[in-house]
Amino acid sequence: MTKPRAVLFDVFGTLVDWRGSIHAGLAAFGAAQGITADWLGITDAWRGAYKPSMNAVRTGALPWTNLDDLHRGALVELLPEFGVRALAAAQIDELVGLWHKLTPWPDSVAGLNALKSQVVVGSLSNGHVALQVALAKHTGFAWDMIFGADIFGHYKPDPQVYLGACKFLGLVPGQVMLVAAHNEDLAAARALGLQTGFIKRPMEFGSPDERARPNQDWEVVADSVLDLAGKL
């Protein structure tokens, strides 16, 4: 391994606690509106619609649609399944906006700052640029560059995302490292020649399971972003 010149990060799950944040936001909304529901179940079902909805775009079943609109459509479909009455459009927009205000894992901000003194740091997320800008302002993520899926018109794991980011940075894939808490994301990046870093996030889905363990010999395996910065 040679030290990468740029380190790009998956965001949802890798740097932010989407599950805890969305559950808390939904529960607060329910309390304010007097709506009782299985908000944790809704959180998990909402996230469960994430990959299928993106795959519909990737396969051409849907035209290009950004993540806010995919989240909106999924939420409208699943709320009745949990006995939640029809909400006004403004209320749905409020709930979709929860994805713009996710709480970072405790090491994320300090770890990114430590890395920023060494290499170029950027996001490589399926979130669109507007979502990620809002999230960066909320969390304090000091990116050098934000790469959103809308820049490429593709969602990961399409190769256009990984290779497009390398091209924008003027680097060959071997000079770029993707960091993620998800083996499948890293596998797609590695197949295209990028270096890989695995961050263990055992509580991403509420309890540790096989998804929180590396399933390949990634270039770096770390317990946190700070740990990754130290290892680089």
Residue frames as a rotation matrix with the C-alpha (Angstrom) as fourth column:
MET 1
0.575 0.818 0.000 0.00
0.818 -0.575 0.000 0.00
0.000 0.000 -1.000 0.00
THR 2
-0.681 -0.649 0.339 1.16
0.629 -0.756 -0.181 3.52
0.374 0.090 0.923 -0.85
LYS 3
-0.556 0.485 -0.675 -0.35
0.454 -0.503 -0.735 6.40
-0.696 -0.716 0.059 1.04
PRO 4
0.099 0.661 0.744 -3.37
0.994 -0.099 -0.045 7.73
0.044 0.744 -0.667 -0.88
ARG 5
-0.898 -0.360 0.252 -3.48
0.376 -0.926 0.016 11.34
0.228 0.109 0.968 -1.97
ALA 6
-0.469 0.818 0.333 -7.24
-0.759 -0.566 0.321 11.54
0.451 -0.102 0.886 -1.43
VAL 7
-0.952 0.283 -0.114 -9.54
0.299 0.798 -0.523 9.74
-0.057 -0.532 -0.845 0.99
LEU 8
-0.555 0.831 0.045 -13.23
-0.597 -0.435 0.674 9.68
0.580 0.348 0.737 0.07
PHE 9
-0.941 0.201 0.272 -15.94
-0.154 0.462 -0.873 8.62
-0.301 -0.864 -0.404 2.48
ASP 10
-0.310 0.935 -0.172 -19.25
0.500 0.314 0.807 6.92
0.809 0.164 -0.565 2.32
VAL 11
-0.665 0.068 0.744 -21.42
-0.461 -0.821 -0.337 8.97
0.587 -0.567 0.577 4.67
PHE 12
0.303 0.892 0.336 -24.63
-0.857 0.101 0.505 7.22
0.416 -0.441 0.795 5.81
GLY 13
0.979 0.065 -0.194 -23.63
0.030 0.893 0.449 4.72
0.203 -0.445 0.872 8.47
THR 14
0.245 -0.965 -0.089 -19.91
0.779 0.251 -0.575 5.34
0.578 0.071 0.813 8.06
LEU 15
-0.748 -0.568 0.344 -19.81
0.323 -0.764 -0.559 8.89
0.580 -0.307 0.754 9.42
VAL 16
-0.568 0.627 0.533 -23.32
-0.772 -0.631 -0.079 9.46
0.286 -0.456 0.843 10.77
ASP 17
-0.915 0.351 0.197 -25.73
0.166 0.776 -0.608 7.47
-0.366 -0.524 -0.769 12.90
TRP 18
-0.748 0.659 -0.086 -28.68
-0.402 -0.345 0.848 7.45
0.529 0.669 0.522 10.52
ARG 19
-0.287 0.692 -0.662 -30.72
0.476 0.703 0.528 4.94
0.831 -0.164 -0.531 12.55
GLY 20
-0.388 0.096 -0.917 -30.53
0.903 -0.162 -0.399 6.71
-0.187 -0.982 -0.024 15.89
SER 21
-0.929 -0.033 -0.368 -31.03
-0.003 -0.995 0.097 10.10
-0.370 0.091 0.925 14.28
ILE 22
-0.689 0.708 -0.156 -34.03
-0.300 -0.083 0.950 9.17
0.660 0.702 0.270 12.15
HIS 23
-0.229 0.612 -0.757 -35.71
0.743 0.612 0.270 7.26
0.629 -0.501 -0.595 14.97
ALA 24
-0.560 -0.027 -0.828 -35.30
0.706 -0.538 -0.460 10.22
-0.434 -0.842 0.320 17.33
GLY 25
-0.948 0.176 -0.267 -36.62
-0.275 -0.876 0.397 12.63
-0.164 0.450 0.878 14.72
LEU 26
-0.522 0.795 -0.311 -39.63
-0.027 0.349 0.937 10.48
0.853 0.497 -0.161 13.87
ALA 27
-0.251 0.405 -0.879 -40.46
0.913 0.401 -0.076 9.93
0.322 -0.822 -0.470 17.53
ALA 28
-0.755 -0.064 -0.652 -40.26
0.368 -0.865 -0.341 13.67
-0.542 -0.498 0.677 18.22
PHE 29
-0.858 0.488 -0.159 -42.52
-0.408 -0.461 0.788 14.35
0.311 0.741 0.595 15.25
GLY 30
-0.344 0.755 -0.558 -45.02
0.392 0.656 0.645 11.76
0.853 0.003 -0.522 16.47
ALA 31
-0.413 0.149 -0.898 -45.05
0.899 -0.094 -0.429 13.24
-0.148 -0.984 -0.095 19.98
ALA 32
-0.888 0.031 -0.460 -45.60
-0.031 -0.999 -0.007 16.75
-0.460 0.009 0.888 18.60
GLN 33
-0.683 0.634 -0.362 -48.42
-0.580 -0.170 0.796 15.58
0.443 0.754 0.484 16.31
GLY 34
-0.150 0.625 0.766 -50.02
-0.855 0.308 -0.418 13.21
-0.497 -0.718 0.488 18.80
ILE 35
0.542 0.260 -0.799 -49.32
-0.714 0.644 -0.275 10.21
0.442 0.720 0.535 16.55
THR 36
0.160 -0.454 0.876 -48.44
-0.683 0.590 0.430 6.90
-0.712 -0.668 -0.216 18.17
ALA 37
0.857 0.057 -0.512 -46.62
-0.455 0.550 -0.700 4.45
0.242 0.833 0.498 15.90
ASP 38
0.701 -0.686 0.195 -43.74
0.500 0.667 0.552 1.99
-0.509 -0.289 0.811 15.75
TRP 39
0.870 -0.324 -0.373 -41.26
-0.448 -0.835 -0.319 4.70
-0.208 0.444 -0.871 14.87
LEU 40
-0.141 -0.952 0.272 -38.24
-0.619 0.299 0.726 2.39
-0.773 -0.066 -0.631 15.10
GLY 41
-0.051 0.219 0.974 -39.94
0.521 0.838 -0.161 -0.06
-0.852 0.499 -0.157 12.76
ILE 42
0.919 0.391 0.043 -40.67
0.265 -0.534 -0.803 2.79
-0.291 0.750 -0.594 10.36
THR 43
0.442 -0.843 -0.307 -37.02
-0.730 -0.537 0.423 3.86
-0.521 0.037 -0.853 10.57
ASP 44
-0.406 -0.648 0.644 -35.79
-0.191 0.750 0.633 0.41
-0.894 0.134 -0.428 9.60
ALA 45
0.244 0.576 0.780 -38.39
0.708 0.444 -0.549 0.00
-0.662 0.687 -0.299 6.86
TRP 46
0.915 0.057 -0.400 -37.51
-0.159 -0.860 -0.485 3.40
-0.371 0.507 -0.778 5.45
ARG 47
-0.008 -0.989 -0.144 -33.85
-0.812 -0.078 0.578 2.47
-0.583 0.122 -0.803 5.29
GLY 48
-0.266 -0.046 0.963 -34.85
0.185 0.978 0.098 -0.91
-0.946 0.204 -0.252 3.87
ALA 49
0.731 0.601 0.324 -36.34
0.463 -0.087 -0.882 0.87
-0.502 0.795 -0.342 0.86
TYR 50
0.391 -0.647 -0.654 -33.03
-0.432 -0.757 0.491 2.66
-0.813 0.090 -0.576 0.20
LYS 51
-0.644 -0.745 0.172 -31.30
-0.219 0.395 0.892 0.12
-0.733 0.537 -0.417 -2.03
PRO 52
-0.247 0.588 0.770 -34.40
0.813 0.559 -0.166 -1.05
-0.528 0.585 -0.616 -3.95
SER 53
0.753 0.569 -0.330 -35.34
0.328 -0.759 -0.562 2.53
-0.570 0.315 -0.759 -4.81
MET 54
0.127 -0.790 -0.600 -31.81
-0.635 -0.530 0.563 3.37
-0.762 0.309 -0.568 -5.99
ASN 55
-0.665 -0.369 0.649 -31.69
0.153 0.783 0.602 0.14
-0.731 0.500 -0.465 -7.99
ALA 56
0.344 0.853 0.393 -34.86
0.716 0.033 -0.698 1.21
-0.608 0.521 -0.599 -9.78
VAL 57
0.756 -0.183 -0.628 -32.96
-0.392 -0.895 -0.212 4.28
-0.523 0.407 -0.749 -10.96
ARG 58
-0.242 -0.969 0.046 -29.82
-0.581 0.183 0.793 2.29
-0.777 0.165 -0.607 -11.76
THR 59
-0.561 0.071 0.825 -31.74
0.449 0.863 0.231 -0.18
-0.696 0.499 -0.516 -13.92
GLY 60
-0.986 0.163 0.018 -33.73
-0.082 -0.585 0.807 2.50
0.142 0.795 0.590 -15.73
ALA 61
-0.372 0.904 -0.211 -37.07
0.886 0.414 0.208 1.58
0.275 -0.109 -0.955 -14.17
LEU 62
0.656 0.466 -0.594 -37.12
0.602 -0.798 0.039 5.14
-0.456 -0.383 -0.804 -12.83
PRO 63
0.565 -0.500 0.656 -35.60
0.323 -0.597 -0.734 8.23
0.759 0.627 -0.176 -14.45
TRP 64
-0.563 -0.820 -0.101 -32.86
0.448 -0.200 -0.871 10.02
0.695 -0.536 0.480 -12.52
THR 65
0.633 0.745 0.213 -34.30
0.090 -0.344 0.935 10.82
0.769 -0.572 -0.285 -9.08
ASN 66
-0.339 -0.826 0.451 -32.36
-0.440 -0.285 -0.851 12.29
0.832 -0.487 -0.267 -6.18
LEU 67
-0.759 -0.087 -0.645 -32.31
0.376 0.750 -0.544 10.76
0.531 -0.656 -0.536 -2.73
ASP 68
-0.856 0.517 0.009 -34.75
-0.337 -0.545 -0.768 13.22
-0.392 -0.660 0.641 -1.17
ASP 69
-0.142 0.855 -0.498 -37.38
-0.985 -0.075 0.153 12.27
0.093 0.513 0.853 -3.73
LEU 70
-0.306 -0.012 -0.952 -36.64
-0.157 0.987 0.038 8.56
0.939 0.161 -0.303 -3.34
HIS 71
-0.958 -0.051 -0.281 -36.97
0.267 0.193 -0.944 8.93
0.102 -0.980 -0.171 0.44
ARG 72
-0.633 0.771 -0.064 -40.20
-0.698 -0.605 -0.382 10.87
-0.333 -0.197 0.922 0.00
GLY 73
-0.062 0.631 -0.773 -41.78
-0.816 0.414 0.403 8.24
0.574 0.656 0.490 -2.23
ALA 74
-0.530 -0.205 -0.823 -40.74
0.158 0.930 -0.333 5.40
0.833 -0.307 -0.460 0.05
LEU 75
-0.989 0.135 -0.054 -42.09
0.025 -0.204 -0.979 7.12
-0.143 -0.969 0.199 3.16
VAL 76
-0.384 0.901 -0.203 -45.47
-0.919 -0.395 -0.016 7.85
-0.095 0.181 0.979 1.57
GLU 77
-0.030 0.347 -0.937 -45.78
-0.522 0.794 0.311 4.17
0.852 0.498 0.158 0.67
LEU 78
-0.520 -0.300 -0.799 -44.74
0.314 0.803 -0.506 2.69
0.794 -0.515 -0.324 4.00
LEU 79
-0.881 0.155 0.447 -46.52
-0.453 -0.548 -0.703 4.95
0.136 -0.822 0.553 6.52
PRO 80
0.119 0.993 -0.020 -49.96
-0.935 0.119 0.335 3.37
0.335 -0.021 0.942 5.90
GLU 81
0.123 -0.138 -0.983 -48.41
-0.025 0.990 -0.142 -0.05
0.992 0.042 0.118 6.52
PHE 82
-0.756 -0.447 -0.478 -47.65
0.478 0.123 -0.870 1.13
0.448 -0.886 0.121 10.06
GLY 83
0.037 0.924 -0.381 -51.10
0.991 0.015 0.133 2.63
0.128 -0.383 -0.915 10.60
VAL 84
-0.576 -0.263 -0.774 -50.05
0.409 -0.913 0.006 6.26
-0.708 -0.313 0.633 10.21
ARG 85
0.513 0.857 0.053 -52.73
0.545 -0.277 -0.791 8.40
-0.664 0.434 -0.609 8.64
ALA 86
0.313 -0.345 0.885 -52.01
0.872 -0.266 -0.411 10.40
0.377 0.900 0.217 5.50
LEU 87
-0.017 -0.426 -0.905 -49.74
0.686 -0.663 0.299 13.32
-0.727 -0.615 0.304 6.27
ALA 88
0.898 0.275 -0.343 -49.70
0.007 -0.789 -0.615 16.70
-0.439 0.550 -0.710 4.58
ALA 89
0.719 -0.643 0.263 -47.02
0.451 0.144 -0.881 17.34
0.528 0.752 0.394 1.97
ALA 90
0.350 -0.597 0.722 -45.29
-0.581 -0.743 -0.332 19.80
0.734 -0.303 -0.607 4.29
GLN 91
0.619 -0.096 0.780 -45.15
-0.694 0.398 0.600 17.15
-0.368 -0.912 0.180 7.02
ILE 92
0.883 -0.331 0.333 -43.62
0.430 0.854 -0.293 14.62
-0.187 0.402 0.896 4.63
ASP 93
0.533 -0.709 0.462 -41.07
0.110 -0.483 -0.869 17.23
0.839 0.514 -0.179 3.59
GLU 94
0.467 -0.328 0.822 -40.24
-0.850 -0.423 0.314 17.81
0.245 -0.845 -0.476 7.27
LEU 95
0.747 -0.152 0.647 -39.58
-0.234 0.850 0.471 14.11
-0.622 -0.504 0.600 7.78
VAL 96
0.796 -0.502 0.338 -37.51
0.551 0.371 -0.747 13.79
0.250 0.781 0.572 4.62
GLY 97
0.535 -0.573 0.621 -35.46
-0.349 -0.819 -0.455 16.71
0.769 0.027 -0.639 5.95
LEU 98
0.866 -0.234 0.441 -34.38
-0.368 0.297 0.881 14.56
-0.337 -0.926 0.171 8.89
TRP 99
0.696 -0.624 0.355 -31.80
0.704 0.691 -0.165 13.01
-0.142 0.365 0.920 6.54
HIS 100
0.399 -0.536 0.744 -30.18
0.247 -0.718 -0.651 16.45
0.883 0.443 -0.154 6.29
LYS 101
0.261 -0.200 0.944 -29.63
-0.784 -0.615 0.086 16.62
0.563 -0.763 -0.318 10.07
LEU 102
0.756 -0.004 -0.655 -28.11
0.189 0.959 0.213 13.30
0.627 -0.285 0.725 11.06
THR 103
0.820 -0.451 0.351 -25.88
-0.517 -0.321 0.793 13.01
-0.245 -0.832 -0.497 14.12
PRO 104
0.252 -0.801 -0.543 -22.22
-0.629 0.291 -0.721 12.13
0.735 0.524 -0.430 13.45
TRP 105
0.669 -0.221 -0.710 -20.54
0.549 0.791 0.271 9.26
0.501 -0.571 0.650 15.23
PRO 106
0.916 -0.192 -0.351 -18.42
0.185 -0.575 0.797 10.67
-0.355 -0.795 -0.491 18.10
ASP 107
0.045 -0.998 0.043 -15.10
0.441 0.058 0.896 10.23
-0.897 -0.021 0.442 16.25
SER 108
0.409 0.158 0.899 -16.15
0.897 0.111 -0.428 11.47
-0.168 0.981 -0.096 12.82
VAL 109
0.979 0.013 0.205 -15.48
0.067 -0.963 -0.259 15.21
0.194 0.267 -0.944 13.02
ALA 110
0.551 -0.827 0.109 -12.15
-0.544 -0.257 0.799 14.92
-0.633 -0.499 -0.591 14.83
GLY 111
0.119 -0.502 0.856 -11.08
0.423 0.806 0.414 12.09
-0.898 0.313 0.308 12.54
LEU 112
0.644 0.160 0.748 -11.85
0.763 -0.206 -0.613 14.03
0.056 0.965 -0.255 9.37
ASN 113
0.945 -0.321 0.065 -9.96
-0.326 -0.940 0.097 17.04
0.030 -0.113 -0.993 10.72
ALA 114
0.306 -0.868 0.392 -6.95
-0.288 0.308 0.907 14.83
-0.907 -0.390 -0.155 11.49
LEU 115
0.155 -0.197 0.968 -7.04
0.773 0.635 0.005 13.38
-0.615 0.747 0.250 7.97
LYS 116
0.910 0.317 0.268 -7.49
0.415 -0.683 -0.602 16.77
-0.007 0.659 -0.752 6.34
SER 117
0.640 -0.745 -0.188 -4.01
-0.569 -0.624 0.535 17.78
-0.516 -0.236 -0.824 7.45
GLN 118
-0.214 -0.743 0.634 -2.59
-0.087 0.661 0.745 14.78
-0.973 0.104 -0.206 5.57
VAL 119
-0.815 0.038 0.579 -4.67
0.535 0.433 0.725 14.25
-0.223 0.900 -0.374 2.43
VAL 120
-0.721 0.693 -0.023 -7.60
-0.584 -0.590 0.557 15.56
0.373 0.415 0.830 0.42
VAL 121
-0.847 0.512 0.142 -10.82
0.291 0.670 -0.683 14.49
-0.445 -0.537 -0.717 2.12
GLY 122
-0.685 0.661 -0.306 -14.17
-0.708 -0.502 0.497 14.28
0.175 0.557 0.812 0.42
SER 123
-0.127 0.736 0.665 -17.52
-0.437 0.560 -0.704 12.58
-0.890 -0.380 0.251 0.52
LEU 124
-0.825 0.061 -0.562 -18.54
-0.507 0.360 0.783 9.96
0.250 0.931 -0.266 -2.02
SER 125
-0.710 0.646 0.280 -22.14
-0.060 0.341 -0.938 9.41
-0.702 -0.683 -0.204 -1.10
ASN 126
-0.619 0.621 0.481 -25.38
0.765 0.339 0.547 8.43
0.176 0.707 -0.685 -2.76
GLY 127
0.248 0.633 -0.733 -26.80
0.683 -0.651 -0.331 11.59
-0.687 -0.419 -0.594 -1.22
HIS 128
0.467 -0.039 0.883 -27.10
0.764 -0.485 -0.426 14.49
0.445 0.873 -0.197 -3.66
VAL 129
-0.488 -0.821 0.295 -25.01
0.568 -0.555 -0.608 17.63
0.663 -0.130 0.737 -3.25
ALA 130
-0.121 0.492 0.862 -27.73
-0.429 -0.809 0.402 19.77
0.895 -0.321 0.309 -1.62
LEU 131
0.868 0.421 -0.262 -28.37
-0.003 0.533 0.846 17.09
0.496 -0.734 0.464 1.01
GLN 132
0.344 -0.817 -0.462 -24.67
0.882 0.451 -0.140 16.71
0.323 -0.359 0.876 1.73
VAL 133
-0.474 -0.455 0.754 -24.05
0.208 -0.890 -0.407 20.45
0.856 -0.036 0.516 1.97
ALA 134
0.356 0.692 0.627 -26.83
-0.562 -0.377 0.736 20.72
0.746 -0.615 0.255 4.53
LEU 135
0.897 -0.033 -0.442 -25.46
0.300 0.778 0.551 17.71
0.326 -0.627 0.708 6.39
ALA 136
-0.077 -0.997 -0.022 -21.93
0.797 -0.048 -0.603 19.14
0.600 -0.063 0.798 6.38
LYS 137
-0.335 0.024 0.942 -23.18
-0.286 -0.955 -0.078 22.42
0.898 -0.296 0.326 7.87
HIS 138
0.677 0.696 0.239 -25.11
-0.474 0.163 0.865 20.48
0.563 -0.699 0.440 10.51
THR 139
0.882 -0.314 -0.350 -22.28
0.439 0.818 0.373 18.13
0.169 -0.482 0.859 11.48
GLY 140
0.685 -0.702 -0.195 -19.23
-0.510 -0.653 0.559 20.31
-0.520 -0.284 -0.806 10.94
PHE 141
0.467 -0.523 0.713 -17.67
0.654 0.747 0.120 17.98
-0.595 0.410 0.691 8.35
ALA 142
0.357 -0.443 -0.822 -14.85
-0.403 -0.867 0.292 20.04
-0.843 0.227 -0.488 6.82
TRP 143
0.564 -0.068 0.823 -14.78
0.601 0.717 -0.353 18.53
-0.566 0.694 0.446 3.34
ASP 144
-0.575 -0.688 -0.443 -12.32
-0.034 -0.521 0.853 19.55
-0.817 0.505 0.277 0.65
MET 145
-0.787 0.346 -0.511 -14.83
-0.563 -0.062 0.824 18.24
0.253 0.936 0.244 -1.90
ILE 146
-0.240 0.787 0.569 -18.38
-0.396 0.456 -0.797 16.92
-0.886 -0.417 0.203 -1.87
PHE 147
-0.897 0.039 -0.440 -19.19
-0.395 0.376 0.838 14.29
0.198 0.926 -0.322 -4.47
GLY 148
-0.254 0.889 0.381 -22.89
-0.535 0.199 -0.821 13.59
-0.806 -0.412 0.425 -4.75
ALA 149
-0.341 0.175 0.924 -24.67
0.532 0.846 0.036 11.04
-0.775 0.504 -0.381 -6.91
ASP 150
0.711 0.702 -0.043 -26.31
0.383 -0.438 -0.814 13.84
-0.590 0.562 -0.580 -8.91
ILE 151
0.140 -0.749 -0.648 -22.89
-0.642 -0.567 0.516 14.96
-0.754 0.344 -0.560 -10.17
PHE 152
-0.825 -0.559 0.085 -22.57
-0.354 0.628 0.693 11.67
-0.441 0.542 -0.716 -12.00
GLY 153
-0.031 0.896 -0.443 -26.23
-0.991 0.032 0.133 10.80
0.134 0.443 0.886 -12.62
HIS 154
0.050 -0.031 -0.998 -25.50
-0.114 0.993 -0.037 7.42
0.992 0.115 0.046 -11.08
TYR 155
0.698 0.138 0.703 -25.72
-0.713 0.032 0.701 5.69
0.075 -0.990 0.121 -7.71
LYS 156
-0.556 -0.821 0.126 -23.05
-0.829 0.537 -0.158 3.50
0.062 -0.192 -0.979 -6.18
PRO 157
0.192 -0.952 0.236 -22.01
0.102 0.259 0.961 0.83
-0.976 -0.161 0.147 -6.97
ASP 158
0.935 0.075 0.346 -22.07
0.350 -0.038 -0.936 2.08
-0.057 0.996 -0.062 -10.58
PRO 159
0.120 -0.993 -0.011 -18.45
0.970 0.115 0.215 2.53
-0.212 -0.036 0.977 -11.66
GLN 160
0.133 -0.037 0.990 -19.15
0.575 -0.811 -0.107 6.03
0.807 0.584 -0.087 -12.99
VAL 161
0.948 0.256 0.190 -19.32
-0.006 -0.584 0.812 7.26
0.319 -0.771 -0.552 -9.39
TYR 162
0.669 -0.737 -0.096 -15.94
0.388 0.236 0.891 5.96
-0.634 -0.633 0.444 -8.21
LEU 163
-0.127 -0.765 0.631 -14.05
0.971 0.033 0.236 6.64
-0.202 0.643 0.739 -11.43
GLY 164
0.415 0.359 0.836 -15.76
0.575 -0.816 0.064 9.99
0.705 0.454 -0.545 -11.92
ALA 165
0.992 -0.076 -0.105 -14.56
0.048 -0.540 0.840 11.19
-0.120 -0.838 -0.532 -8.52
CYS 166
0.224 -0.968 0.115 -10.99
0.648 0.236 0.724 10.15
-0.728 -0.088 0.680 -9.33
LYS 167
-0.078 -0.225 0.971 -11.17
0.958 -0.287 0.010 12.03
0.276 0.931 0.238 -12.64
PHE 168
0.789 0.420 0.447 -12.46
0.290 -0.898 0.331 15.21
0.541 -0.132 -0.831 -10.98
LEU 169
0.867 -0.487 -0.108 -9.54
-0.020 -0.250 0.968 15.07
-0.498 -0.837 -0.227 -8.55
GLY 170
0.614 -0.654 -0.442 -7.02
-0.720 -0.234 -0.654 14.51
0.325 0.719 -0.614 -11.34
LEU 171
-0.253 -0.662 0.705 -5.89
-0.864 0.483 0.143 11.26
-0.435 -0.573 -0.694 -9.74
VAL 172
-0.402 0.113 -0.909 -5.67
-0.491 0.811 0.318 7.66
0.773 0.574 -0.271 -10.88
PRO 173
0.601 0.787 -0.137 -7.77
-0.299 0.381 0.875 5.17
0.741 -0.485 0.465 -8.86
GLY 174
0.319 -0.530 -0.786 -4.75
0.707 0.685 -0.176 3.79
0.632 -0.499 0.593 -7.01
GLN 175
-0.755 -0.582 0.303 -4.11
0.279 -0.703 -0.654 7.25
0.594 -0.409 0.693 -5.51
VAL 176
-0.284 0.777 0.561 -7.60
-0.769 -0.535 0.351 7.37
0.573 -0.331 0.749 -4.00
MET 177
-0.964 0.052 -0.262 -8.97
0.196 0.805 -0.559 5.46
0.182 -0.590 -0.786 -1.01
LEU 178
-0.043 0.979 0.199 -12.64
-0.384 -0.200 0.901 4.85
0.922 -0.038 0.385 -0.40
VAL 179
-0.982 -0.176 0.073 -13.56
-0.124 0.299 -0.946 4.51
0.144 -0.938 -0.316 3.26
ALA 180
-0.087 0.995 -0.053 -16.84
-0.684 -0.021 0.729 2.86
0.724 0.100 0.683 4.22
ALA 181
-0.462 0.065 0.884 -18.49
-0.769 0.467 -0.436 0.70
-0.442 -0.882 -0.166 6.85
HIS 182
0.586 0.786 0.199 -19.96
-0.482 0.535 -0.694 -1.46
-0.651 0.310 0.692 4.10
ASN 183
-0.213 -0.745 0.632 -18.10
0.066 0.634 0.770 -4.31
-0.975 0.205 -0.086 2.43
GLU 184
0.298 0.386 0.873 -20.08
0.837 0.334 -0.434 -4.15
-0.459 0.860 -0.224 -0.82
ASP 185
0.983 0.009 -0.185 -19.18
-0.055 -0.940 -0.336 -0.49
-0.177 0.340 -0.924 -1.36
LEU 186
0.231 -0.973 -0.005 -15.49
-0.649 -0.158 0.744 -1.23
-0.725 -0.169 -0.668 -0.83
ALA 187
-0.092 -0.237 0.967 -15.62
0.408 0.877 0.254 -4.28
-0.908 0.418 0.016 -3.09
ALA 188
0.759 0.427 0.491 -16.97
0.621 -0.252 -0.742 -2.15
-0.193 0.868 -0.457 -5.95
ALA 189
0.844 -0.499 -0.197 -14.23
-0.499 -0.865 0.053 0.44
-0.196 0.054 -0.979 -5.39
ARG 190
0.028 -0.880 0.474 -11.48
-0.380 0.429 0.820 -2.18
-0.925 -0.203 -0.322 -5.17
ALA 191
0.278 0.140 0.950 -12.60
0.657 0.694 -0.295 -3.79
-0.701 0.706 0.101 -8.44
LEU 192
0.913 0.094 0.398 -11.89
0.364 -0.629 -0.687 -0.43
0.185 0.772 -0.608 -10.12
GLY 193
0.136 -0.986 0.097 -8.44
0.645 0.013 -0.764 -0.05
0.752 0.166 0.638 -8.58
LEU 194
0.346 0.017 0.938 -9.16
-0.500 -0.843 0.199 2.21
0.794 -0.538 -0.283 -5.62
GLN 195
-0.814 -0.525 -0.248 -7.59
0.014 0.409 -0.912 1.60
0.580 -0.746 -0.326 -2.24
THR 196
0.207 0.967 -0.151 -10.01
0.054 0.143 0.988 0.68
0.977 -0.212 -0.022 0.53
GLY 197
-0.882 -0.393 0.261 -10.51
-0.229 -0.128 -0.965 1.42
0.413 -0.911 0.023 4.21
PHE 198
-0.047 0.873 -0.485 -13.08
0.391 0.463 0.796 -0.30
0.919 -0.152 -0.363 6.42
ILE 199
-0.687 -0.039 0.725 -14.52
-0.582 -0.567 -0.583 1.47
0.434 -0.823 0.367 9.46
LYS 200
-0.697 0.440 -0.566 -16.22
0.566 0.823 -0.058 -0.76
0.440 -0.361 -0.822 12.01
ARG 201
-0.652 0.596 0.469 -19.65
-0.684 -0.729 -0.026 0.57
0.327 -0.338 0.883 12.96
PRO 202
-0.940 0.194 -0.282 -21.16
0.245 0.957 -0.158 -2.28
0.239 -0.218 -0.946 14.99
MET 203
-0.523 0.779 -0.346 -24.20
0.435 -0.105 -0.894 -0.23
-0.733 -0.619 -0.284 16.06
GLU 204
-0.944 0.158 -0.291 -25.23
-0.324 -0.623 0.712 1.06
-0.069 0.766 0.639 12.63
PHE 205
-0.402 0.824 -0.400 -28.20
-0.254 0.319 0.913 -1.31
0.880 0.469 0.081 12.48
GLY 206
0.470 0.656 0.591 -28.84
-0.677 -0.161 0.718 -1.36
0.566 -0.738 0.368 16.22
SER 207
0.670 -0.338 0.661 -26.72
-0.391 0.596 0.702 -4.37
-0.631 -0.729 0.267 17.19
PRO 208
-0.313 -0.894 -0.321 -23.54
-0.802 0.068 0.594 -5.98
-0.509 0.443 -0.738 15.88
ASP 209
0.729 0.406 0.551 -23.87
-0.063 0.842 -0.536 -8.47
-0.682 0.356 0.639 13.04
GLU 210
0.196 -0.721 0.664 -21.81
0.792 0.516 0.326 -9.73
-0.578 0.462 0.673 10.11
ARG 211
0.687 0.105 0.719 -22.24
0.608 -0.624 -0.490 -6.43
0.398 0.774 -0.493 8.27
ALA 212
0.930 -0.320 0.182 -20.01
-0.368 -0.802 0.471 -4.75
-0.005 -0.505 -0.863 10.86
ARG 213
0.361 -0.829 0.426 -17.07
0.013 0.462 0.887 -7.07
-0.932 -0.315 0.178 10.12
PRO 214
-0.016 -0.430 -0.902 -14.64
-0.929 -0.328 0.173 -6.82
-0.371 0.841 -0.394 7.19
ASN 215
0.709 0.324 0.627 -15.04
-0.124 0.932 -0.341 -9.68
-0.694 0.164 0.701 4.74
GLN 216
0.770 -0.604 0.208 -11.89
0.411 0.220 -0.885 -8.99
0.489 0.766 0.417 2.71
ASP 217
0.112 -0.836 -0.537 -8.33
0.927 -0.107 0.360 -7.97
-0.359 -0.538 0.763 3.49
TRP 218
0.878 0.278 0.390 -8.94
0.408 -0.861 -0.303 -4.26
0.252 0.425 -0.869 2.97
GLU 219
0.064 -0.935 0.349 -5.86
0.325 -0.311 -0.893 -2.02
0.943 0.171 0.284 2.91
VAL 220
-0.866 -0.258 0.429 -6.87
-0.296 -0.426 -0.855 -0.49
0.403 -0.867 0.293 6.25
VAL 221
0.107 0.878 -0.467 -9.32
0.506 0.356 0.786 -1.76
0.856 -0.320 -0.406 8.86
ALA 222
-0.828 -0.413 0.379 -10.03
-0.012 -0.662 -0.749 0.72
0.560 -0.625 0.544 11.64
ASP 223
-0.463 0.639 -0.614 -12.23
0.886 0.316 -0.339 1.13
-0.023 -0.701 -0.713 14.68
SER 224
0.478 0.562 -0.675 -12.87
0.513 -0.802 -0.305 4.81
-0.713 -0.200 -0.672 13.98
VAL 225
0.870 -0.184 0.457 -11.98
0.311 -0.513 -0.800 7.64
0.382 0.838 -0.389 11.64
LEU 226
0.674 -0.663 0.326 -9.35
-0.735 -0.560 0.383 8.76
-0.071 -0.498 -0.865 14.17
ASP 227
0.347 -0.524 0.778 -7.88
-0.060 0.815 0.576 5.27
-0.936 -0.247 0.251 14.11
LEU 228
0.693 -0.039 0.720 -7.83
0.700 0.275 -0.659 5.36
-0.173 0.961 0.218 10.32
ALA 229
0.896 -0.358 0.265 -6.04
-0.237 -0.887 -0.396 8.74
0.376 0.291 -0.879 10.37
GLY 230
0.467 -0.744 0.478 -3.42
-0.701 0.019 0.713 7.33
-0.540 -0.668 -0.512 12.70
LYS 231
0.360 -0.293 0.886 -2.88
0.327 0.929 0.175 4.26
-0.874 0.227 0.430 10.55
LEU 232
0.811 -0.074 0.581 -2.42
0.558 -0.202 -0.805 6.37
0.177 0.977 -0.122 7.42
